[in-house]
Amino acid sequence: MPVPTKQKVAALIHDLGTERLADLLDVDPEQLERWQLGEGVDEANASRVDLLEVAMAHLLRLFTSEAALRWLVGLNPDLGDRRPADLIRRGRTHEVLDAIASARAGSFA
C-alpha cells in the first residue's frame, strides 16, 4: 500500500530535521510544514521525497541518522566525487542506490 507523501515527509523530518530536509529537497521549511498538513505536492517534489525516502531507508540499515546525512551531503568517490543529495534532486537515485550497495558490500567485507 502506498504511503502518503505527508507521512514520508514526517518520517524524513524525524530522521533529518526540518532545516536539513528542506535543504536536501531545495524547498523552504514552511513548504515542508504545508505538505505535512496535507497540502498537495507537485509531481517533481513528490518524486524527490519518494527518492530521498528510499535512499534513507537503505542508508539507515548501515548508518545512524547523522552518519546517513553526512553520507548524503559529502562527496562520494563511488559517484565521481559528486554529492548523493545532488543526484537525488536530479532524479538519479539509481546511481545513489548503487553507491549505497557498494558501501554495504564494503561493510561486510
Jmol script that loads the backbone (N, CA, C; Angstrom):
load data "model"
ATOM      1  N   MET A   1       0.846  -1.175   0.000  1.00  0.00           N
ATOM      2  CA  MET A   1       0.000   0.000   0.000  1.00  0.00           C
ATOM      3  C   MET A   1       0.894   1.242   0.000  1.00  0.00           C
ATOM      4  N   PRO A   2       0.650   2.163  -0.920  1.00  0.00           N
ATOM      5  CA  PRO A   2       1.468   3.381  -0.980  1.00  0.00           C
ATOM      6  C   PRO A   2       1.337   4.225   0.287  1.00  0.00           C
ATOM      7  N   VAL A   3       2.438   4.832   0.664  1.00  0.00           N
ATOM      8  CA  VAL A   3       2.463   5.714   1.833  1.00  0.00           C
ATOM      9  C   VAL A   3       2.286   7.146   1.340  1.00  0.00           C
ATOM     10  N   PRO A   4       1.354   7.908   1.932  1.00  0.00           N
ATOM     11  CA  PRO A   4       1.160   9.294   1.505  1.00  0.00           C
ATOM     12  C   PRO A   4       2.432  10.121   1.692  1.00  0.00           C
ATOM     13  N   THR A   5       2.613  11.071   0.792  1.00  0.00           N
ATOM     14  CA  THR A   5       3.799  11.929   0.836  1.00  0.00           C
ATOM     15  C   THR A   5       3.928  12.624   2.179  1.00  0.00           C
ATOM     16  N   LYS A   6       2.813  13.066   2.762  1.00  0.00           N
ATOM     17  CA  LYS A   6       2.912  13.784   4.040  1.00  0.00           C
ATOM     18  C   LYS A   6       3.496  12.893   5.132  1.00  0.00           C
ATOM     19  N   GLN A   7       3.234  11.577   5.084  1.00  0.00           N
ATOM     20  CA  GLN A   7       3.823  10.668   6.062  1.00  0.00           C
ATOM     21  C   GLN A   7       5.314  10.462   5.801  1.00  0.00           C
ATOM     22  N   LYS A   8       5.694  10.424   4.531  1.00  0.00           N
ATOM     23  CA  LYS A   8       7.117  10.311   4.198  1.00  0.00           C
ATOM     24  C   LYS A   8       7.864  11.552   4.665  1.00  0.00           C
ATOM     25  N   VAL A   9       7.261  12.727   4.447  1.00  0.00           N
ATOM     26  CA  VAL A   9       7.883  13.978   4.891  1.00  0.00           C
ATOM     27  C   VAL A   9       8.054  13.961   6.405  1.00  0.00           C
ATOM     28  N   ALA A  10       7.032  13.524   7.129  1.00  0.00           N
ATOM     29  CA  ALA A  10       7.116  13.470   8.594  1.00  0.00           C
ATOM     30  C   ALA A  10       8.244  12.533   9.037  1.00  0.00           C
ATOM     31  N   ALA A  11       8.366  11.380   8.387  1.00  0.00           N
ATOM     32  CA  ALA A  11       9.427  10.432   8.744  1.00  0.00           C
ATOM     33  C   ALA A  11      10.808  11.008   8.444  1.00  0.00           C
ATOM     34  N   LEU A  12      10.941  11.675   7.307  1.00  0.00           N
ATOM     35  CA  LEU A  12      12.234  12.276   6.954  1.00  0.00           C
ATOM     36  C   LEU A  12      12.590  13.413   7.898  1.00  0.00           C
ATOM     37  N   ILE A  13      11.597  14.197   8.311  1.00  0.00           N
ATOM     38  CA  ILE A  13      11.855  15.254   9.294  1.00  0.00           C
ATOM     39  C   ILE A  13      12.327  14.634  10.603  1.00  0.00           C
ATOM     40  N   HIS A  14      11.719  13.533  10.993  1.00  0.00           N
ATOM     41  CA  HIS A  14      12.131  12.842  12.220  1.00  0.00           C
ATOM     42  C   HIS A  14      13.598  12.422  12.135  1.00  0.00           C
ATOM     43  N   ASP A  15      13.999  11.889  10.980  1.00  0.00           N
ATOM     44  CA  ASP A  15      15.371  11.394  10.812  1.00  0.00           C
ATOM     45  C   ASP A  15      16.389  12.507  10.596  1.00  0.00           C
ATOM     46  N   LEU A  16      15.991  13.559   9.881  1.00  0.00           N
ATOM     47  CA  LEU A  16      16.958  14.564   9.439  1.00  0.00           C
ATOM     48  C   LEU A  16      16.769  15.947  10.043  1.00  0.00           C
ATOM     49  N   GLY A  17      15.568  16.245  10.499  1.00  0.00           N
ATOM     50  CA  GLY A  17      15.257  17.596  10.961  1.00  0.00           C
ATOM     51  C   GLY A  17      14.702  18.429   9.817  1.00  0.00           C
ATOM     52  N   THR A  18      13.913  19.432  10.165  1.00  0.00           N
ATOM     53  CA  THR A  18      13.235  20.250   9.160  1.00  0.00           C
ATOM     54  C   THR A  18      14.210  21.015   8.276  1.00  0.00           C
ATOM     55  N   GLU A  19      15.162  21.700   8.891  1.00  0.00           N
ATOM     56  CA  GLU A  19      16.097  22.527   8.111  1.00  0.00           C
ATOM     57  C   GLU A  19      16.929  21.674   7.154  1.00  0.00           C
ATOM     58  N   ARG A  20      17.407  20.545   7.644  1.00  0.00           N
ATOM     59  CA  ARG A  20      18.234  19.678   6.793  1.00  0.00           C
ATOM     60  C   ARG A  20      17.420  19.113   5.639  1.00  0.00           C
ATOM     61  N   LEU A  21      16.201  18.665   5.945  1.00  0.00           N
ATOM     62  CA  LEU A  21      15.363  18.116   4.887  1.00  0.00           C
ATOM     63  C   LEU A  21      15.027  19.186   3.856  1.00  0.00           C
ATOM     64  N   ALA A  22      14.688  20.374   4.314  1.00  0.00           N
ATOM     65  CA  ALA A  22      14.385  21.468   3.385  1.00  0.00           C
ATOM     66  C   ALA A  22      15.580  21.729   2.473  1.00  0.00           C
ATOM     67  N   ASP A  23      16.775  21.716   3.047  1.00  0.00           N
ATOM     68  CA  ASP A  23      17.981  21.935   2.248  1.00  0.00           C
ATOM     69  C   ASP A  23      18.181  20.806   1.237  1.00  0.00           C
ATOM     70  N   LEU A  24      18.001  19.574   1.667  1.00  0.00           N
ATOM     71  CA  LEU A  24      18.184  18.438   0.764  1.00  0.00           C
ATOM     72  C   LEU A  24      17.188  18.455  -0.391  1.00  0.00           C
ATOM     73  N   LEU A  25      15.956  18.908  -0.105  1.00  0.00           N
ATOM     74  CA  LEU A  25      14.927  18.955  -1.145  1.00  0.00           C
ATOM     75  C   LEU A  25      14.909  20.278  -1.893  1.00  0.00           C
ATOM     76  N   ASP A  26      15.699  21.242  -1.411  1.00  0.00           N
ATOM     77  CA  ASP A  26      15.770  22.576  -2.011  1.00  0.00           C
ATOM     78  C   ASP A  26      14.406  23.274  -1.990  1.00  0.00           C
ATOM     79  N   VAL A  27      13.767  23.233  -0.796  1.00  0.00           N
ATOM     80  CA  VAL A  27      12.494  23.929  -0.576  1.00  0.00           C
ATOM     81  C   VAL A  27      12.587  24.709   0.734  1.00  0.00           C
ATOM     82  N   ASP A  28      11.639  25.608   0.949  1.00  0.00           N
ATOM     83  CA  ASP A  28      11.562  26.337   2.212  1.00  0.00           C
ATOM     84  C   ASP A  28      11.027  25.416   3.302  1.00  0.00           C
ATOM     85  N   PRO A  29      11.508  25.569   4.538  1.00  0.00           N
ATOM     86  CA  PRO A  29      10.969  24.767   5.641  1.00  0.00           C
ATOM     87  C   PRO A  29       9.450  24.911   5.778  1.00  0.00           C
ATOM     88  N   GLU A  30       8.929  26.089   5.466  1.00  0.00           N
ATOM     89  CA  GLU A  30       7.480  26.300   5.545  1.00  0.00           C
ATOM     90  C   GLU A  30       6.733  25.398   4.566  1.00  0.00           C
ATOM     91  N   GLN A  31       7.373  25.092   3.438  1.00  0.00           N
ATOM     92  CA  GLN A  31       6.747  24.199   2.465  1.00  0.00           C
ATOM     93  C   GLN A  31       6.596  22.798   3.049  1.00  0.00           C
ATOM     94  N   LEU A  32       7.599  22.353   3.790  1.00  0.00           N
ATOM     95  CA  LEU A  32       7.504  21.038   4.427  1.00  0.00           C
ATOM     96  C   LEU A  32       6.330  20.994   5.391  1.00  0.00           C
ATOM     97  N   GLU A  33       6.147  22.075   6.138  1.00  0.00           N
ATOM     98  CA  GLU A  33       5.033  22.145   7.081  1.00  0.00           C
ATOM     99  C   GLU A  33       3.697  22.056   6.346  1.00  0.00           C
ATOM    100  N   ARG A  34       3.592  22.746   5.224  1.00  0.00           N
ATOM    101  CA  ARG A  34       2.342  22.697   4.449  1.00  0.00           C
ATOM    102  C   ARG A  34       2.089  21.287   3.925  1.00  0.00           C
ATOM    103  N   TRP A  35       3.143  20.615   3.476  1.00  0.00           N
ATOM    104  CA  TRP A  35       2.972  19.247   2.995  1.00  0.00           C
ATOM    105  C   TRP A  35       2.516  18.329   4.115  1.00  0.00           C
ATOM    106  N   GLN A  36       3.065  18.529   5.320  1.00  0.00           N
ATOM    107  CA  GLN A  36       2.650  17.700   6.456  1.00  0.00           C
ATOM    108  C   GLN A  36       1.184  17.926   6.803  1.00  0.00           C
ATOM    109  N   LEU A  37       0.690  19.115   6.544  1.00  0.00           N
ATOM    110  CA  LEU A  37      -0.713  19.428   6.821  1.00  0.00           C
ATOM    111  C   LEU A  37      -1.636  18.932   5.716  1.00  0.00           C
ATOM    112  N   GLY A  38      -1.054  18.346   4.671  1.00  0.00           N
ATOM    113  CA  GLY A  38      -1.860  17.751   3.624  1.00  0.00           C
ATOM    114  C   GLY A  38      -1.988  18.568   2.359  1.00  0.00           C
ATOM    115  N   GLU A  39      -1.282  19.707   2.276  1.00  0.00           N
ATOM    116  CA  GLU A  39      -1.320  20.489   1.039  1.00  0.00           C
ATOM    117  C   GLU A  39      -0.712  19.663  -0.076  1.00  0.00           C
ATOM    118  N   GLY A  40      -1.295  19.756  -1.238  1.00  0.00           N
ATOM    119  CA  GLY A  40      -0.809  18.981  -2.371  1.00  0.00           C
ATOM    120  C   GLY A  40       0.649  19.257  -2.695  1.00  0.00           C
ATOM    121  N   VAL A  41       1.323  18.226  -3.140  1.00  0.00           N
ATOM    122  CA  VAL A  41       2.733  18.315  -3.508  1.00  0.00           C
ATOM    123  C   VAL A  41       2.820  18.146  -5.019  1.00  0.00           C
ATOM    124  N   ASP A  42       3.543  19.054  -5.676  1.00  0.00           N
ATOM    125  CA  ASP A  42       3.708  18.919  -7.121  1.00  0.00           C
ATOM    126  C   ASP A  42       4.505  17.650  -7.431  1.00  0.00           C
ATOM    127  N   GLU A  43       4.386  17.192  -8.651  1.00  0.00           N
ATOM    128  CA  GLU A  43       4.977  15.911  -9.046  1.00  0.00           C
ATOM    129  C   GLU A  43       6.500  15.877  -8.867  1.00  0.00           C
ATOM    130  N   ALA A  44       7.181  16.961  -9.221  1.00  0.00           N
ATOM    131  CA  ALA A  44       8.646  16.978  -9.102  1.00  0.00           C
ATOM    132  C   ALA A  44       9.079  16.823  -7.647  1.00  0.00           C
ATOM    133  N   ASN A  45       8.443  17.554  -6.747  1.00  0.00           N
ATOM    134  CA  ASN A  45       8.814  17.455  -5.329  1.00  0.00           C
ATOM    135  C   ASN A  45       8.365  16.134  -4.722  1.00  0.00           C
ATOM    136  N   ALA A  46       7.215  15.619  -5.145  1.00  0.00           N
ATOM    137  CA  ALA A  46       6.771  14.315  -4.649  1.00  0.00           C
ATOM    138  C   ALA A  46       7.787  13.239  -5.035  1.00  0.00           C
ATOM    139  N   SER A  47       8.316  13.332  -6.250  1.00  0.00           N
ATOM    140  CA  SER A  47       9.335  12.371  -6.688  1.00  0.00           C
ATOM    141  C   SER A  47      10.603  12.498  -5.859  1.00  0.00           C
ATOM    142  N   ARG A  48      11.020  13.732  -5.563  1.00  0.00           N
ATOM    143  CA  ARG A  48      12.219  13.928  -4.738  1.00  0.00           C
ATOM    144  C   ARG A  48      12.021  13.339  -3.342  1.00  0.00           C
ATOM    145  N   VAL A  49      10.842  13.555  -2.771  1.00  0.00           N
ATOM    146  CA  VAL A  49      10.548  12.993  -1.448  1.00  0.00           C
ATOM    147  C   VAL A  49      10.614  11.472  -1.517  1.00  0.00           C
ATOM    148  N   ASP A  50       9.986  10.892  -2.536  1.00  0.00           N
ATOM    149  CA  ASP A  50       9.996   9.437  -2.690  1.00  0.00           C
ATOM    150  C   ASP A  50      11.422   8.901  -2.800  1.00  0.00           C
ATOM    151  N   LEU A  51      12.222   9.544  -3.635  1.00  0.00           N
ATOM    152  CA  LEU A  51      13.585   9.072  -3.873  1.00  0.00           C
ATOM    153  C   LEU A  51      14.460   9.217  -2.636  1.00  0.00           C
ATOM    154  N   LEU A  52      14.314  10.338  -1.937  1.00  0.00           N
ATOM    155  CA  LEU A  52      15.092  10.534  -0.714  1.00  0.00           C
ATOM    156  C   LEU A  52      14.671   9.533   0.356  1.00  0.00           C
ATOM    157  N   GLU A  53      13.383   9.248   0.429  1.00  0.00           N
ATOM    158  CA  GLU A  53      12.885   8.285   1.421  1.00  0.00           C
ATOM    159  C   GLU A  53      13.461   6.889   1.157  1.00  0.00           C
ATOM    160  N   VAL A  54      13.515   6.497  -0.100  1.00  0.00           N
ATOM    161  CA  VAL A  54      14.088   5.192  -0.454  1.00  0.00           C
ATOM    162  C   VAL A  54      15.575   5.151  -0.095  1.00  0.00           C
ATOM    163  N   ALA A  55      16.298   6.200  -0.467  1.00  0.00           N
ATOM    164  CA  ALA A  55      17.729   6.251  -0.156  1.00  0.00           C
ATOM    165  C   ALA A  55      17.955   6.203   1.352  1.00  0.00           C
ATOM    166  N   MET A  56      17.182   6.970   2.111  1.00  0.00           N
ATOM    167  CA  MET A  56      17.345   6.975   3.575  1.00  0.00           C
ATOM    168  C   MET A  56      17.035   5.607   4.172  1.00  0.00           C
ATOM    169  N   ALA A  57      16.018   4.939   3.657  1.00  0.00           N
ATOM    170  CA  ALA A  57      15.690   3.607   4.173  1.00  0.00           C
ATOM    171  C   ALA A  57      16.891   2.673   4.027  1.00  0.00           C
ATOM    172  N   HIS A  58      17.567   2.747   2.894  1.00  0.00           N
ATOM    173  CA  HIS A  58      18.753   1.912   2.680  1.00  0.00           C
ATOM    174  C   HIS A  58      19.921   2.362   3.556  1.00  0.00           C
ATOM    175  N   LEU A  59      20.123   3.679   3.652  1.00  0.00           N
ATOM    176  CA  LEU A  59      21.244   4.189   4.454  1.00  0.00           C
ATOM    177  C   LEU A  59      21.092   3.860   5.930  1.00  0.00           C
ATOM    178  N   LEU A  60      19.858   3.909   6.433  1.00  0.00           N
ATOM    179  CA  LEU A  60      19.649   3.663   7.861  1.00  0.00           C
ATOM    180  C   LEU A  60      19.856   2.201   8.241  1.00  0.00           C
ATOM    181  N   ARG A  61      19.983   1.330   7.250  1.00  0.00           N
ATOM    182  CA  ARG A  61      20.364  -0.056   7.531  1.00  0.00           C
ATOM    183  C   ARG A  61      21.856  -0.158   7.816  1.00  0.00           C
ATOM    184  N   LEU A  62      22.593   0.860   7.376  1.00  0.00           N
ATOM    185  CA  LEU A  62      24.048   0.858   7.533  1.00  0.00           C
ATOM    186  C   LEU A  62      24.553   1.842   8.570  1.00  0.00           C
ATOM    187  N   PHE A  63      23.883   2.994   8.679  1.00  0.00           N
ATOM    188  CA  PHE A  63      24.407   4.111   9.453  1.00  0.00           C
ATOM    189  C   PHE A  63      23.366   4.671  10.415  1.00  0.00           C
ATOM    190  N   THR A  64      23.838   5.462  11.372  1.00  0.00           N
ATOM    191  CA  THR A  64      22.936   6.268  12.195  1.00  0.00           C
ATOM    192  C   THR A  64      22.376   7.388  11.321  1.00  0.00           C
ATOM    193  N   SER A  65      21.380   8.100  11.822  1.00  0.00           N
ATOM    194  CA  SER A  65      20.800   9.220  11.065  1.00  0.00           C
ATOM    195  C   SER A  65      21.853  10.262  10.719  1.00  0.00           C
ATOM    196  N   GLU A  66      22.700  10.604  11.699  1.00  0.00           N
ATOM    197  CA  GLU A  66      23.733  11.624  11.456  1.00  0.00           C
ATOM    198  C   GLU A  66      24.748  11.150  10.415  1.00  0.00           C
ATOM    199  N   ALA A  67      25.156   9.895  10.506  1.00  0.00           N
ATOM    200  CA  ALA A  67      26.112   9.367   9.529  1.00  0.00           C
ATOM    201  C   ALA A  67      25.475   9.281   8.141  1.00  0.00           C
ATOM    202  N   ALA A  68      24.197   8.932   8.086  1.00  0.00           N
ATOM    203  CA  ALA A  68      23.487   8.890   6.804  1.00  0.00           C
ATOM    204  C   ALA A  68      23.438  10.277   6.178  1.00  0.00           C
ATOM    205  N   LEU A  69      23.179  11.288   6.990  1.00  0.00           N
ATOM    206  CA  LEU A  69      23.152  12.658   6.479  1.00  0.00           C
ATOM    207  C   LEU A  69      24.527  13.055   5.947  1.00  0.00           C
ATOM    208  N   ARG A  70      25.569  12.742   6.693  1.00  0.00           N
ATOM    209  CA  ARG A  70      26.925  13.060   6.222  1.00  0.00           C
ATOM    210  C   ARG A  70      27.207  12.364   4.893  1.00  0.00           C
ATOM    211  N   TRP A  71      26.758  11.126   4.771  1.00  0.00           N
ATOM    212  CA  TRP A  71      26.956  10.382   3.535  1.00  0.00           C
ATOM    213  C   TRP A  71      26.213  11.063   2.388  1.00  0.00           C
ATOM    214  N   LEU A  72      24.998  11.530   2.641  1.00  0.00           N
ATOM    215  CA  LEU A  72      24.193  12.176   1.598  1.00  0.00           C
ATOM    216  C   LEU A  72      24.797  13.478   1.095  1.00  0.00           C
ATOM    217  N   VAL A  73      25.400  14.246   1.984  1.00  0.00           N
ATOM    218  CA  VAL A  73      25.879  15.580   1.595  1.00  0.00           C
ATOM    219  C   VAL A  73      27.383  15.624   1.321  1.00  0.00           C
ATOM    220  N   GLY A  74      28.068  14.531   1.572  1.00  0.00           N
ATOM    221  CA  GLY A  74      29.508  14.507   1.333  1.00  0.00           C
ATOM    222  C   GLY A  74      29.840  14.085  -0.093  1.00  0.00           C
ATOM    223  N   LEU A  75      31.024  14.442  -0.532  1.00  0.00           N
ATOM    224  CA  LEU A  75      31.489  13.991  -1.840  1.00  0.00           C
ATOM    225  C   LEU A  75      31.732  12.489  -1.773  1.00  0.00           C
ATOM    226  N   ASN A  76      31.292  11.784  -2.801  1.00  0.00           N
ATOM    227  CA  ASN A  76      31.351  10.332  -2.778  1.00  0.00           C
ATOM    228  C   ASN A  76      32.192   9.827  -3.948  1.00  0.00           C
ATOM    229  N   PRO A  77      33.297   9.127  -3.661  1.00  0.00           N
ATOM    230  CA  PRO A  77      34.152   8.637  -4.749  1.00  0.00           C
ATOM    231  C   PRO A  77      33.439   7.642  -5.664  1.00  0.00           C
ATOM    232  N   ASP A  78      32.468   6.882  -5.132  1.00  0.00           N
ATOM    233  CA  ASP A  78      31.714   5.943  -5.969  1.00  0.00           C
ATOM    234  C   ASP A  78      30.795   6.668  -6.948  1.00  0.00           C
ATOM    235  N   LEU A  79      30.595   7.959  -6.724  1.00  0.00           N
ATOM    236  CA  LEU A  79      29.726   8.768  -7.587  1.00  0.00           C
ATOM    237  C   LEU A  79      30.531   9.835  -8.334  1.00  0.00           C
ATOM    238  N   GLY A  80      31.809   9.576  -8.539  1.00  0.00           N
ATOM    239  CA  GLY A  80      32.647  10.538  -9.239  1.00  0.00           C
ATOM    240  C   GLY A  80      32.842  11.817  -8.452  1.00  0.00           C
ATOM    241  N   ASP A  81      32.939  11.686  -7.125  1.00  0.00           N
ATOM    242  CA  ASP A  81      33.092  12.825  -6.209  1.00  0.00           C
ATOM    243  C   ASP A  81      31.931  13.814  -6.300  1.00  0.00           C
ATOM    244  N   ARG A  82      30.750  13.288  -6.593  1.00  0.00           N
ATOM    245  CA  ARG A  82      29.528  14.104  -6.543  1.00  0.00           C
ATOM    246  C   ARG A  82      28.808  13.812  -5.240  1.00  0.00           C
ATOM    247  N   ARG A  83      27.939  14.741  -4.836  1.00  0.00           N
ATOM    248  CA  ARG A  83      27.163  14.566  -3.610  1.00  0.00           C
ATOM    249  C   ARG A  83      25.898  13.756  -3.919  1.00  0.00           C
ATOM    250  N   PRO A  84      25.634  12.691  -3.160  1.00  0.00           N
ATOM    251  CA  PRO A  84      24.419  11.919  -3.384  1.00  0.00           C
ATOM    252  C   PRO A  84      23.152  12.781  -3.361  1.00  0.00           C
ATOM    253  N   ALA A  85      23.089  13.757  -2.465  1.00  0.00           N
ATOM    254  CA  ALA A  85      21.901  14.613  -2.378  1.00  0.00           C
ATOM    255  C   ALA A  85      21.646  15.345  -3.689  1.00  0.00           C
ATOM    256  N   ASP A  86      22.703  15.776  -4.363  1.00  0.00           N
ATOM    257  CA  ASP A  86      22.536  16.476  -5.642  1.00  0.00           C
ATOM    258  C   ASP A  86      21.973  15.543  -6.709  1.00  0.00           C
ATOM    259  N   LEU A  87      22.419  14.302  -6.700  1.00  0.00           N
ATOM    260  CA  LEU A  87      21.905  13.334  -7.672  1.00  0.00           C
ATOM    261  C   LEU A  87      20.443  13.014  -7.395  1.00  0.00           C
ATOM    262  N   ILE A  88      20.066  12.919  -6.133  1.00  0.00           N
ATOM    263  CA  ILE A  88      18.668  12.664  -5.785  1.00  0.00           C
ATOM    264  C   ILE A  88      17.795  13.809  -6.289  1.00  0.00           C
ATOM    265  N   ARG A  89      18.253  15.045  -6.106  1.00  0.00           N
ATOM    266  CA  ARG A  89      17.488  16.201  -6.606  1.00  0.00           C
ATOM    267  C   ARG A  89      17.264  16.122  -8.111  1.00  0.00           C
ATOM    268  N   ARG A  90      18.203  15.510  -8.815  1.00  0.00           N
ATOM    269  CA  ARG A  90      18.110  15.405 -10.278  1.00  0.00           C
ATOM    270  C   ARG A  90      17.405  14.121 -10.728  1.00  0.00           C
ATOM    271  N   GLY A  91      16.898  13.343  -9.768  1.00  0.00           N
ATOM    272  CA  GLY A  91      16.188  12.118 -10.113  1.00  0.00           C
ATOM    273  C   GLY A  91      17.098  10.956 -10.471  1.00  0.00           C
ATOM    274  N   ARG A  92      18.357  11.025 -10.098  1.00  0.00           N
ATOM    275  CA  ARG A  92      19.328   9.990 -10.448  1.00  0.00           C
ATOM    276  C   ARG A  92      19.611   9.080  -9.254  1.00  0.00           C
ATOM    277  N   THR A  93      18.537   8.652  -8.618  1.00  0.00           N
ATOM    278  CA  THR A  93      18.658   7.857  -7.403  1.00  0.00           C
ATOM    279  C   THR A  93      19.272   6.491  -7.669  1.00  0.00           C
ATOM    280  N   HIS A  94      19.085   5.950  -8.871  1.00  0.00           N
ATOM    281  CA  HIS A  94      19.677   4.638  -9.155  1.00  0.00           C
ATOM    282  C   HIS A  94      21.185   4.654  -8.929  1.00  0.00           C
ATOM    283  N   GLU A  95      21.841   5.760  -9.260  1.00  0.00           N
ATOM    284  CA  GLU A  95      23.283   5.867  -9.019  1.00  0.00           C
ATOM    285  C   GLU A  95      23.580   5.892  -7.522  1.00  0.00           C
ATOM    286  N   VAL A  96      22.728   6.592  -6.782  1.00  0.00           N
ATOM    287  CA  VAL A  96      22.895   6.677  -5.328  1.00  0.00           C
ATOM    288  C   VAL A  96      22.682   5.302  -4.703  1.00  0.00           C
ATOM    289  N   LEU A  97      21.661   4.586  -5.155  1.00  0.00           N
ATOM    290  CA  LEU A  97      21.401   3.251  -4.610  1.00  0.00           C
ATOM    291  C   LEU A  97      22.548   2.290  -4.931  1.00  0.00           C
ATOM    292  N   ASP A  98      23.145   2.439  -6.109  1.00  0.00           N
ATOM    293  CA  ASP A  98      24.319   1.617  -6.444  1.00  0.00           C
ATOM    294  C   ASP A  98      25.478   1.922  -5.492  1.00  0.00           C
ATOM    295  N   ALA A  99      25.675   3.201  -5.170  1.00  0.00           N
ATOM    296  CA  ALA A  99      26.749   3.585  -4.241  1.00  0.00           C
ATOM    297  C   ALA A  99      26.461   3.067  -2.835  1.00  0.00           C
ATOM    298  N   ILE A 100      25.192   3.075  -2.440  1.00  0.00           N
ATOM    299  CA  ILE A 100      24.820   2.523  -1.129  1.00  0.00           C
ATOM    300  C   ILE A 100      25.104   1.024  -1.111  1.00  0.00           C
ATOM    301  N   ALA A 101      24.774   0.338  -2.201  1.00  0.00           N
ATOM    302  CA  ALA A 101      25.054  -1.098  -2.287  1.00  0.00           C
ATOM    303  C   ALA A 101      26.554  -1.355  -2.188  1.00  0.00           C
ATOM    304  N   SER A 102      27.343  -0.484  -2.796  1.00  0.00           N
ATOM    305  CA  SER A 102      28.798  -0.609  -2.703  1.00  0.00           C
ATOM    306  C   SER A 102      29.268  -0.416  -1.265  1.00  0.00           C
ATOM    307  N   ALA A 103      28.682   0.569  -0.578  1.00  0.00           N
ATOM    308  CA  ALA A 103      29.029   0.799   0.833  1.00  0.00           C
ATOM    309  C   ALA A 103      28.623  -0.405   1.679  1.00  0.00           C
ATOM    310  N   ARG A 104      27.466  -0.970   1.391  1.00  0.00           N
ATOM    311  CA  ARG A 104      27.000  -2.141   2.132  1.00  0.00           C
ATOM    312  C   ARG A 104      27.944  -3.314   1.902  1.00  0.00           C
ATOM    313  N   ALA A 105      28.355  -3.527   0.665  1.00  0.00           N
ATOM    314  CA  ALA A 105      29.277  -4.627   0.362  1.00  0.00           C
ATOM    315  C   ALA A 105      30.600  -4.420   1.086  1.00  0.00           C
ATOM    316  N   GLY A 106      31.068  -3.185   1.149  1.00  0.00           N
ATOM    317  CA  GLY A 106      32.310  -2.885   1.854  1.00  0.00           C
ATOM    318  C   GLY A 106      32.205  -3.095   3.345  1.00  0.00           C
ATOM    319  N   SER A 107      31.016  -2.880   3.898  1.00  0.00           N
ATOM    320  CA  SER A 107      30.850  -3.040   5.344  1.00  0.00           C
ATOM    321  C   SER A 107      30.823  -4.509   5.747  1.00  0.00           C
ATOM    322  N   PHE A 108      30.588  -5.401   4.782  1.00  0.00           N
ATOM    323  CA  PHE A 108      30.557  -6.824   5.088  1.00  0.00           C
ATOM    324  C   PHE A 108      31.818  -7.540   4.616  1.00  0.00           C
ATOM    325  N   ALA A 109      32.750  -6.772   4.072  1.00  0.00           N
ATOM    326  CA  ALA A 109      33.986  -7.388   3.557  1.00  0.00           C
ATOM    327  C   ALA A 109      34.939  -7.709   4.690  1.00  0.00           C
TER     328      ALA A 109
END
end "model"
wireframe off; spacefill off
backbone 0.3
color backbone group
